[in-house]
Amino acid sequence: MIQDFLNAHNINLLQLLLVTIGYLMPIPLSVLALNLWHHYRQERFIMGIKWVLLEIQVPRDVVKTPAAMELIFTNAFYHKSAKGFWEQYIQGAPWFWFSLEIASIDGRVHFFIRTPSRVRNLVETQIYGQFPQAKVVEVDDYVFHVPQYKKNGDWNMWGCEFKKLKEDFFPIKTYKSLGDDLKTGVKEEFKIDPITPMIEYLGSLPRGQQVWIQMVVRWNVKKYHSHKTGEHVEFNQAATEFLDKMLLPYTRLQESAGGGLAPQVFLPDYLKPTVEAVAKGMGLVHFDCGIRLIALSDNRLCTEDQFQNLRREVRLLFRQYAAPSINELDRVNSTQFDAPWSDPTGLALTKIKKRMLDWYRMRVFFHPPIQYAMNYPKVLSAFFPSHKANIFVVSTEELATLFHFPGMVSETPSFKRIESKIAKPPSNLPI
């Protein structure tokens, strides 16, 4: 039939194919143009955002549990809203994101929060609301005190990102997994704080070494593909489908008291903690999150062996949050090659390290520059390193476990605290 049509109109199959492509080409070109326009407007909008870096000087007497940080995150960072076509494609307005950072500079441990200036007051008031004796000050950005990486420069660096090893629905080990150890009222000497090993290690670094850790977060906008409806759904609906699929092999129809059939789940004991953890997480507020770590060493003060030891050790800073039967954080996108023939000239590694440092400085996770927003073929990877940042979902409980102020159980000497109580001036001072 098609051949008869072609013969009747004196055209061949190649001509028909070219005509069809010509008519259909505007569709993909329009989609590409819309995406490029969206990316352009978004970058213009982001360039206009003013940022401030706040350092939180932790009080000496911190007796609150990480649950206080959960309230801070929910009240200050959970900017849930819907954006229409005008906001998203004409103005290019993204959802605000924040960076929670722990940095060790020459063995001095610091806590930072980078926030858009327009919500600075909200962030500060929420911190003071939970920690009245803390001190929040605006500081210069420490990341620019170290020069850009050079192959044979004065500074050596190594970096990586972390993501969840399993699906987002499985939580990592949280502070509540430790039972009553962190409850208010428990004596400090009996508390076990999961962030203490990290603070202790960061406080042990010698002069000339630095370790930076950033956790970039925004309210959860990540979507999941629904196998039931074929649409993109939010976290809780996707988690429900995931649980149903997990429980299906253990579900049987049993006759109920009313005479009908009702599903009953006969779950093995070894799966109960996993199912309970997923179900519990569905009732919490969630954030999109990206974690990046960078280790730096001044070659004028530290030897190559000291840097290699630092590189090997910082990879283990998140091991205390691992629950192997449920989930854990896995290292990805490391600035290294496993074999010398993978990068014989060293040019690709230099570009990857520079890009890693630039992304840390710009706190890039959700909106990478357009040249890095796509994956290039491996042939071009030496010239255009393009792996995408890994984004996963955490609950407020998980996020508060990863970033909270250590209590008095942490006595790291290089971790600077301020006095919790400031005495009032005597009333008889001369005026």
N, C-alpha and C positions, 0 to 999 in steps of 0.2 A: 504493500500500500504506500509506504514512504517512497519506494523507488518509483512507483507510478507518478507520485506527486512531483518528484524531482525531474523525471523525464518530461512531464507535461509543461513544466515551467523552465525547462532548459537550464537547470542549475545542478551543480554536483554537491556531494556531501561536505566538502571542504568549505565551499562558499556558504552553505547553510550554517555550518559551525561558526564561521567568522561573523555572520550576520547575527546569530544568536548571542554570541559573546558581546558584540557591539551593543545590543539592546540591553543585555543584563549587566554590563560593566558599571553603569551608574549606581547600582545598588551597593556593591562592596565599596566603591569609591566614596559614596555618601557616608557609609558607616565609618570608614577610615577617617574621612574628613571631620566627622562629628567627634570621634575619639581624640584626634589631634587637637581640635579646637578646645575640647574639654580639658585636655592636659595643659594646653597653653594658658587658658584662663585660670586654671588651678595653680599653676606655677606663679602667675602674676599675683594672685591673691596671697599665696604663701609668702612671697617676697615682701609683701606689705605688713605681715604680722610682726609685731614687736615682742621680743622674748626677754624674760628676766631669769637669771639663775639665782635661786635662793638657797643659802646654806642654813641647815637646821642645827644649831648647837644644842646638843642633847643635855637635859638636866641630869644632875648626879643621881637623884632619887626617882628612878622610873619604876613604878610598881604596877602600872597597868599592863594588861596582856596585849598581844597584837590585835585583839578585837577593837581596840581604840583606833588602830590604823584602818580597819575595815570601815569604820564610820567616816574617817577622813576621806578615803577613796570614794565612797558612795556619795557623800555630800559635795565634794569638790571636783571630782573627775567624771562623774556619771552624767554627761550632758546629752541625754537622750532626746532626739528631735528628728523630725522628718524634713527633708529638703526637696523642694519642688524643682521643676525644670529650670526656672529662672535662677534660683540660687545655685543649682548644681552645674548648669551648662553656660549660663550667661555671666554670672558673677564668679563661678568657679570656687565657691566657698566649701572647704572641707570641714569635717568634724574636728574639733580641737583635739590635740593629743598632748600628752605630758611625758616628761622623762624623769624617772626616779633613778638616782645615781648614787653609788657608793664608790669612793675613790680613795686609794692609798697613795699618798705623795710623800716619798722618802720615809715611809713608815707611819705617817700621820693619817688617820682615818677620818673621812669627811662624809657627811650625808647631804645630798643636793636634790632639789626639785626644780626642773626647768619648766616654766609655765608661760603661756601668753600673758602679756602685761595687763590685758583687760580683765583677766580673772585672778590677778595676783591677790587682791584683797580677799576674795573668797577662799583661796588656798591658805593664806595666812590666818584668817579667823578660824578656820576649821582646825588648823594645827594648834593654835592657842586654846581653842575650846577643849581639846583633849589633853594638851600638855601646857598648862598655864605658865609653868616656869621655864619653858624652852625659849630660845632666842632665835628669831628668823631674820637674817640679814641678806641683803643683795650683795653679791660678790662678782668679781671679774670671772670670766669663763676660763677655767683652768686648762681646758684642752688646747688653748692657743699659746700656752707657755712652753709647749714642746714643738719644735719645727716639723715641717712635713718630712716624711720619711725619704731618705736617699739610700741608694744601694751601699755606698761606702761612707755614709755620714757618721755623725757623732752618736746617733741614737739607733738602737735596734728595736724592732717591735714584732709582736706576734698577736694575732687576734682571731676570734671565732664568734660564731653565734650559737645559740642554743634553741632547741625546740622540744616539744613533747615527743617521746619515742612512739607512743601509741596515739589513738584518736583523742581529740580535744575533750571528749566527754569523760575520759578517765582522769581524775585529779592526781596530782603528786602528793607526797606526804606533807601534811600541814601541821601547824602547831597543836591543833586539837587532837591529832593522832597520838600525841604524847600523854594523853589522859589529863590528870589533874596537875601536871607538873608546872604549868604556867598560869594556873588560876590565881586570882587575887586573894591574898591571905596566906598563901603558902610561903614559908620562909625562903629567903633568897638562896640560902645554901642548899636547898633541896630542889631548886628549879633547874630544868634543862631547857635552854633556849637554843633552837636549831640554827640561829644566826651567829651564835657565839664562835663556833669554829672558824667561820669566815672572817669575823672581826679580829680574832686572835692571829690568824695567819697574815692578814693585811697589815696588822700593827707590827709584825716582825720583820718587814722588809727593810733592808739597809738603805742608806743614802745613795741616790742614783737610780733607784728602781721605783716604778710606779705601776699600779694596776687600776684600771678603770672598768667599772661595771655599770651598764645602763639598762633600764627596763622601760621601754617606750610603750605607753598604753593609751587607749581611747575606748569609749564605750563600744560594746560589742555590735558591730555591723556586719560581721562575717556571715555569709550565707552558705547553706548546704543544699546539696541536691537531694530531693525527696524521691525515693524509689516507688512510693505509692502514688503520688500525684504527678511526678515529673517536673515539679516546680522547684524554685529556690525557697527554702524555709529558714526560719530562725533557729537559734541554738536549742531551745527547749523542745520544739517539735522534732528536730532532728535527733535529739537525745532520746525522745520517747520512741521513735521508730527504731533506733539502734537497740534500745532495751528490748523491745518486742521481738526483734530478730534474734537477739541473744537468748531470750527465754523460750523461743519457739520449740527447740528440740526437747525441752523439759516440760512442755505444757500438754495436758491431757484433758479431754472432755469427760467430766464425771457427772453422774446423776445427782441433782440437787434435791433438797427436802421438798421443794414444790413440784417435783416431778419432771422438771426440764433438765437440760444439760448445761453445765457451767464449767468454764475453764479453770483448772487447778494447776498450779506450778509446783513441780517437784524438783527444787533446785538443789544441786549438790552443795555440800558444806563449803567446799573450797571456792565456790563462786559467790557465796553470799556476801563477803566483804566487798567484792568488786561491784556487785549490783547495788548494794547499800550506798557505796561511795558515789556512784553515778546518780542514783535517785536523790541523794542528799544535795548534790551539787546543782540540781535543777531548780532548787528553791533559792539560789543565791544570785546576786548581781554579777554579771560577767563583763570582762574587758578583753578586747583584742590586745595582744602583747607580743613584743619582740625583745629578745635579750641579746646583748652584744657585750663582749669582754675584750679588752686590749691590755697587753702587758708590754711595758717599755723599760729599756735599760740604757743608761748613759755609758757608752763605751769608754769614756774617760775615767769613770769611777768603778765600773764593774767589768769583770772578765767575761769572756765568751762562755765559759763553763757556768758561771753564775746566771747568765741569761738563759742558757739551755735548761738549767734546773728550774728557773722561774717559769719558763714556758711549759715544762712538764707538770709543775705543781698546780698552776692556776686552772688547768683543765678539770681538776677534781673539786673545785670550790662548791659545786652544787650537788655533790654526791649524798649529802645528808638528807636531801629532799626526795630520795629515790625510794619508791615502794615497788620493788620488782614485779610483784604479782598484779599491780594495778597500773602504775605509770611512773616515769622518771624523765629527767631532762637529758637530752642527747646533744652532743657537740656536732655542729655542721659548719660548712663554709670556712674551714680553717685556712689561714694564710700560709700554706705549706704544700709541698708536693711529696708524694710518698716515694718517688723514685727520681734519681738524678737526671735520667733521660727525658722526664716529663717536661723539664724546662731547662735545657742545657745552657741557654744564654743568661737566664735569670731575669729577663725582661718582663715576662708574664708575672712572676712573683712580685717584682717591684711595683707593677701596676696594681696588682691585687692588694698589696699592703697600703699603697697610697689611697686606693678607693675605700678600704676598710677604715682608715683614719679619717678620711673626709666624711664618710657616712656617720661615724661616731660624732664628729664635730657638728654636723647638721642635724643629728638625731633622725636620720632617715630610716624609716621602716615602711610606712604606709603610702608615701608619695615619692618614690624615687625619681630622679631626673629622667627625662625622656630617653636619653641615650642608654640608660640602664634599666628601662622599664620593659625590656624584652630580652629573650635569650637568643644569643647569636650562635651560629654553628661553631663547633669545636675548632675549626680551622681558624676562625677569627677571634677565638677566646684569648689568644696571646696579646692581641691588640685592643680588644674591647671586652674586658672581663665583665660578665653580665649576669651572674647568678642572682636570682631574686632573693630578697630578704625573707626569712622564714617567720611567718605570723601564726600564732596559735591563740587559743582562748584559755583564760584563767578566771577563776572566781575571785571574789574579794578575799575569801579565806586563803586561797593560794597566794594571791598577791601580797597580802599582809604577812604571810609567812616568809616570803622572799625579801620584803622590804619593811622593816620595822625597827624601832629604836631599842637596842638591847637594854635589859634591866640591870640592876646592880650585880647580877650574877656574873656579868662580864667585867672583869677588872683589867682589861688590856691597858698597860701604862700609856701607850701612845694614842689612845682614843680620848680625845679632849672632851671633857664635860664641863658644864658651868654649874655654879652653886645653885641648888634648888630653891633656897630661900634667901631673899635679899632683905637685909635688915633695914628698917626705916631709920631716917636720921633722928638723932635725939631732939627732943622738943625744946631744949634750952639753948640751942645754937643762937649766937648773936645775929641780929638782922642788920 
